[in-house]
Amino acid sequence: MGVESLADVLFSGFDVRLTRVTEAAEGLVVEAVACGPPPRCPGCNSQAAKVHSSYERALAGLPVNDRSLTVRLRDRRFFCDRGRCPRRTFVEQVAQLSERYRRSSLGLKQWQHAVAVKLGGRPGQRLCRRLRLKAGRTRLLGLLTEPAVPEQAPSVLGVDDFAFRKGKRYGTLLVDVESGRVVDVLRDRECDTFAAWLTAHPGAEIICRDRATAYSKAIKQAAPDALEVADRWHLLQNLGAAVEKTCHQHRSCLRKHAEDETEVPLAATVTITELPPAEPPRTQITERTRQRHADIHRLVNADWTISAIARRLHLDRKTVRRFRDTDLDILLASARDRRPTGVLAPFKAYATARFTDTGGSITAPQVLAEIRAQGYRGSVQAIRKLSPPSATAPPNPSAPTSPAPARSPRGSCAAGKTSARKTMNDSSKSGSPAPTSPGPVTSPAPSTTWSPTAAGTC
C-alpha cells in the first residue's frame, strides 16, 4: 500500500499531508504536517495571518492491524494581530483529529470514553491493553464527566442507598422512576444531605423509597406534601420473608394437619404431571452448613487430620467427624428441621402448667422426667428457665439455721469419713444403731442414718 493510499485510510477528510511511515518495535509511526487554512484565534475569534513557528507533537491514534499507531503531527503557531486580545500566539488544531492539551486523537478518545462508560477503570484498562489502546484507569475515569442535574426534581423520584465500599461507606442514588434515568448521586445517606437536596430541587410529588428512617425524616422536613410509597422490591422481599418465617415457625402444625388429611378418591381419572421438587429456601443455618461441609472436606482432601481441622476451624472433633462421614443432603435436612423456638416449644405449655399447679414445689428434673416420656429430647436448662423464682431461689440467709460444726484439724477429713463408713458397716452387720458422736454411747440412736457432722467432715 502506498503513502497516498495509507493517507486516504488514516486521514480521510483531514487537512493533513502524510510525509512518512515508519515501522518500529512498538508499532507504526506516521509523520504528517497540518496544511489547512489559517485558523481563528480562540481568544478573540479573529482570523490569523502570520505564522510564528512550528513544532511537532505526538498523538496516539486508533490501532491498525492489531498494532498501535503513533501520529507525529507538525502544527503551526500563529500570531494574533489584534492588540486588545490577551493572546499573542496560539497553535492551530486539526478538526476531528486533535485538540488542546490532548495526546490522543479524537477518534481514540471516543473509543476510550465508550470503554470507560461500559466497564469503568481497571476492567476498562485490561480491555484497552488487549485492544492495543493506550489508556490507564486514571485516564479512563478522567474521561467521565458528571451529568447535569436538573433544577427541578422529577415528579416521581426514587431514593435508595448503595455502597461505595460495603460495610464502610454508603451513598444515596436518586432516580427518575418514570424514565429510569439517574438524576443525582449524594455522598452519604444522612437525613440532612437528602433534605438539603429536596430543598434545592423542589417538584417531587411522589417519592418511592425503602424503609430507611433517615429518608422518611428528610421527606417530612423538606417535602411534606409529597406522597411516600414503598418500592416494589422491598415490599416483595418483606412479604416473602414474613411468609417464610411464619411457615417455618408453624411447620409442626402444618405437618400434623397434612398427615391427618386422608386422600379423597377422584371421581374420574385425571392425568397428573409430576413437577420437579422445588429447591428448599436458603436460610442462614443451611448456608452455614454448606460452607462448613465444604471447608471440612477441602481440608480432608488435603490429608489433614481431624484434630488439625478442629483446631483450624475452631470446632469440636465430633462435629468434624460428623461432617466428614455424613452426606450433605442429610446435614441440610437436619439443619432445616431445627425449630427456631427450640425443642421445648411443644412442651412449654405443659411444663409451665405443672410449675403453676404445684405452686413451685415440683423441681425441674421432675418435670424433665415427665416430658421425656412425651418425646422431649432437650436438656434441663431450658426447663429451669420456666420455673418460678421461688422454686430455684437459694435459701434465705436471714432464716435461722443450725450452728455450723467446728472445723476439724487439717488432714482429719479423710480419716473422719473413713471411720464413719466403717462405723456404718459394723452397725449394719450387728443390727445395732451407730453412735452419732465419738465416745461411749449413752442412749440408742433413733435411726441408722449416717451423720456427716458426727463423722468430723469439713
Protein Blocks (a to p, Z undefined) as FASTA:
>chain_A
ZZklmmmmmmgoiacddfbdcddfkbccdddddfbdcdddfklopacfbdfbdcdddddd
ddeehiacdddddddddddfbfklmbfbdcdddehkbcchiabdfklmmmmmmmmmmnom
mlmmmmmmmnopacdfklmmmmpccddddfbdcfbdcdddddfbghkaccdddddfknop
afbdcfblcfklmmmmmmmmghifbdcddfbfklmmmmmmmmmmbccdddfklmmmmmmm
mmmmmmmmmmmmmmmmmmmpccdddfbdcdddddddddddddfklmmmmmmmmmmmmmmm
nopafklmmmmnopafklmmmmmmpcfklmmmmmmmpcfkbjklmmmmmmmmmmmmnnom
acfklmmmmmmmnopabdfklmmmmpcfklmpccdfkbccddddddddehilmmmmmmmm
mmmmmmmmnopacdfbecjdfbdcfbfcdcfklnopZZ
